[in-house]
Amino acid sequence: MDQIIDQLKPIAKGLGETFAPFCEVVLRDLTHPQMAILAIHNDFSAQDVGESATQMTLARLADPECPQVVANYASSFVDGRGTKSTIIRIKNSNGEYVAALCLNVNLVHFAGLQRVIEQFVRIEQNPGNPPGRPTGAASIRVRIDQYAAQLATPPIALKAIERRRLLLKLEEAGCLEIRRSVEVIAAYLRVSRATIYCDVKRIYGGRSPSE
């Protein structure tokens, strides 16, 4: 078992360095629940080396009925951020699963770019009619993604000054007139509504946007 782990640790390290900062790589010991995490690179899930795991979790990972590789399935971190995950189970000489390499791609980094590409390749059905003002929460999120993609950063990583510039652009586009716009923006940027209200009131000169 020790020889297997010794071989897997540099593999986990190499994968982590290759796919940083987009992919979390976790090496798990399926035989010791009290010290289940042997290595973690690009830690997005706030786990620590030496952290324990429940018997249920390890039993699921070590289930001999499960395929050795489960790739590209949808998952999420505890805070709700979406991931694309892959599990590679490692067998010992007896054919038993004893370790697992878990790869979790943080999709937050790519969501904005995906929306920009979708916007770029979109074809208007009625090109003679210019698009109107935003009409819903989806339009707000698209504009946020477009702005963040220009800065090559995920929306939740915007700095305060960048966030205020974004709000100016949203105000110019009429997005702040959309009902519950502050709530939508705050949730998407993962900041408090009070923070957005404070920024927005500067734009509106003390007035609140439509709720």
C-alpha positions as CSV (number, residue, x, y, z in Angstrom):
1,M,0.0,0.0,0.0
2,D,2.8,2.4,0.9
3,Q,4.5,1.8,-2.4
4,I,1.2,2.7,-4.3
5,I,0.8,5.9,-2.3
6,D,4.4,6.9,-2.9
7,Q,3.8,6.6,-6.6
8,L,0.5,8.4,-6.5
9,K,1.7,11.5,-4.6
10,P,4.0,12.9,-7.3
11,I,1.3,12.1,-9.9
12,A,-1.2,14.2,-7.9
13,K,1.3,16.9,-7.5
14,G,2.1,17.0,-11.2
15,L,-1.6,17.1,-12.1
16,G,-2.2,19.9,-9.7
17,E,0.7,22.0,-11.1
18,T,-0.3,21.3,-14.7
19,F,-4.0,22.3,-14.2
20,A,-3.5,25.1,-11.7
21,P,-5.4,27.2,-10.9
22,F,-8.5,25.6,-12.4
23,C,-8.5,22.0,-11.0
24,E,-8.4,20.7,-7.5
25,V,-6.6,17.4,-7.2
26,V,-7.2,15.2,-4.1
27,L,-5.5,11.9,-3.3
28,R,-7.6,9.8,-1.0
29,D,-6.7,6.7,1.1
30,L,-9.7,4.4,1.0
31,T,-8.5,2.1,3.8
32,H,-8.0,4.6,6.6
33,P,-11.1,6.8,7.3
34,Q,-9.3,8.7,10.1
35,M,-6.7,10.0,7.6
36,A,-8.4,9.8,4.3
37,I,-6.8,12.8,2.5
38,L,-3.2,12.1,1.7
39,A,-2.6,15.1,-0.6
40,I,-4.5,18.0,-1.9
41,H,-3.5,20.6,-4.5
42,N,-5.3,23.8,-5.6
43,D,-7.6,23.5,-2.6
44,F,-11.0,24.8,-3.5
45,S,-13.0,22.8,-1.0
46,A,-11.3,23.9,2.2
47,Q,-10.1,20.4,3.0
48,D,-6.8,19.5,4.7
49,V,-4.2,16.8,4.5
50,G,-5.0,14.3,7.2
51,E,-8.6,15.1,7.3
52,S,-11.0,12.2,8.0
53,A,-13.8,10.9,5.9
54,T,-17.0,9.1,6.8
55,Q,-17.2,5.4,6.4
56,M,-20.1,5.9,4.0
57,T,-17.9,8.1,1.7
58,L,-15.0,5.7,1.7
59,A,-17.3,2.7,1.2
60,R,-18.8,4.4,-1.9
61,L,-15.4,5.2,-3.3
62,A,-14.1,1.6,-2.6
63,D,-17.2,-0.1,-3.9
64,P,-16.0,-2.9,-6.2
65,E,-19.1,-2.6,-8.4
66,C,-18.1,0.9,-9.4
67,P,-16.1,1.5,-12.5
68,Q,-12.4,2.3,-12.0
69,V,-12.7,5.6,-13.8
70,V,-15.8,7.9,-13.6
71,A,-15.1,11.0,-15.7
72,N,-16.6,14.4,-16.2
73,Y,-19.7,14.1,-14.0
74,A,-21.4,17.2,-12.5
75,S,-20.7,17.9,-8.9
76,S,-20.3,21.0,-6.6
77,F,-18.3,22.3,-3.7
78,V,-20.1,22.8,-0.3
79,D,-20.6,26.5,-1.1
80,G,-22.5,25.7,-4.3
81,R,-19.9,26.3,-6.9
82,G,-20.3,23.9,-9.8
83,T,-17.5,21.5,-10.7
84,K,-16.8,18.9,-13.4
85,S,-15.3,16.0,-11.5
86,T,-13.4,12.8,-12.3
87,I,-12.6,9.9,-10.0
88,I,-9.8,7.4,-10.8
89,R,-9.8,4.5,-8.4
90,I,-6.5,2.6,-7.8
91,K,-6.3,-1.1,-7.1
92,N,-3.8,-3.1,-5.1
93,S,-2.4,-6.5,-6.2
94,N,-5.6,-8.2,-4.9
95,G,-7.8,-6.1,-7.2
96,E,-9.2,-4.1,-4.3
97,Y,-9.7,-0.3,-4.5
98,V,-7.3,1.2,-2.0
99,A,-6.9,4.8,-3.2
100,A,-8.5,7.4,-5.4
101,L,-7.4,10.4,-7.4
102,C,-10.2,13.0,-7.5
103,L,-10.1,15.9,-9.9
104,N,-12.5,18.8,-9.5
105,V,-12.5,21.4,-12.2
106,N,-13.9,24.7,-10.8
107,L,-16.4,25.8,-13.5
108,V,-16.7,29.3,-12.1
109,H,-13.5,30.2,-14.0
110,F,-15.1,29.2,-17.3
111,A,-18.8,30.2,-16.9
112,G,-18.1,33.8,-18.0
113,L,-16.1,32.8,-21.0
114,Q,-18.7,30.3,-22.0
115,R,-21.4,33.0,-22.0
116,V,-19.2,35.4,-24.0
117,I,-18.6,32.7,-26.7
118,E,-22.4,31.9,-26.8
119,Q,-23.1,35.6,-27.2
120,F,-20.5,35.9,-29.9
121,V,-21.8,33.0,-32.0
122,R,-25.5,33.9,-31.5
123,I,-27.4,34.8,-34.6
124,E,-30.3,37.2,-34.4
125,Q,-33.5,35.8,-35.8
126,N,-34.7,39.3,-36.7
127,P,-31.6,41.4,-37.5
128,G,-33.7,44.3,-38.6
129,N,-34.9,44.8,-35.0
130,P,-32.2,45.8,-32.6
131,P,-32.3,44.1,-29.2
132,G,-34.2,46.0,-26.5
133,R,-33.3,46.6,-22.9
134,P,-32.7,43.7,-20.5
135,T,-35.9,42.1,-19.3
136,G,-34.8,39.6,-16.6
137,A,-32.2,38.1,-14.3
138,A,-30.6,36.1,-17.1
139,S,-29.8,39.3,-18.9
140,I,-28.1,40.7,-15.9
141,R,-26.0,37.5,-15.4
142,V,-25.0,37.6,-19.1
143,R,-23.8,41.2,-18.8
144,I,-21.8,40.4,-15.7
145,D,-20.1,37.5,-17.4
146,Q,-19.3,39.6,-20.4
147,Y,-17.7,42.2,-18.2
148,A,-15.7,39.7,-16.1
149,A,-14.5,37.9,-19.2
150,Q,-13.0,41.1,-20.5
151,L,-11.0,41.2,-17.3
152,A,-10.1,37.5,-17.5
153,T,-11.5,36.9,-14.0
154,P,-14.5,35.1,-12.6
155,P,-17.3,37.3,-11.5
156,I,-16.9,36.4,-7.8
157,A,-13.3,37.6,-8.0
158,L,-14.0,41.2,-9.0
159,K,-12.3,43.8,-7.0
160,A,-14.3,46.6,-5.4
161,I,-13.4,49.2,-8.0
162,E,-14.1,46.7,-10.8
163,R,-17.5,45.9,-9.2
164,R,-18.4,49.6,-9.2
165,R,-17.5,50.0,-12.8
166,L,-19.6,46.9,-13.6
167,L,-22.6,48.5,-11.8
168,L,-22.1,51.7,-13.9
169,K,-22.3,49.6,-17.0
170,L,-25.4,47.7,-15.7
171,E,-27.0,51.0,-14.9
172,E,-26.3,52.4,-18.4
173,A,-27.8,49.2,-19.9
174,G,-31.0,49.6,-17.8
175,C,-30.3,46.5,-15.8
176,L,-30.7,48.2,-12.4
177,E,-34.3,49.0,-13.3
178,I,-35.1,45.3,-13.4
179,R,-37.1,44.1,-10.4
180,R,-34.9,42.5,-7.7
181,S,-31.8,43.5,-9.7
182,V,-29.7,44.1,-6.5
183,E,-30.6,40.7,-5.2
184,V,-29.6,39.0,-8.5
185,I,-26.3,40.9,-8.7
186,A,-25.4,40.3,-5.1
187,A,-26.0,36.5,-5.4
188,Y,-24.1,36.2,-8.6
189,L,-21.1,38.2,-7.3
190,R,-21.3,36.4,-3.9
191,V,-21.4,39.6,-1.9
192,S,-24.0,41.0,0.4
193,R,-27.0,43.0,-0.8
194,A,-25.9,45.8,1.5
195,T,-22.6,46.0,-0.4
196,I,-24.4,46.3,-3.8
197,Y,-27.0,48.8,-2.3
198,C,-24.1,51.0,-1.1
199,D,-22.5,51.0,-4.5
200,V,-25.8,51.5,-6.4
201,K,-26.9,54.4,-4.2
202,R,-23.7,56.3,-5.3
203,I,-24.8,55.8,-8.9
204,Y,-28.4,56.9,-8.2
205,G,-27.4,59.8,-5.9
206,G,-29.0,58.3,-2.8
207,R,-32.0,56.7,-4.5
208,S,-32.6,53.0,-4.6
209,P,-33.2,51.1,-7.8
210,S,-36.4,49.3,-8.6
211,E,-37.1,46.3,-6.4
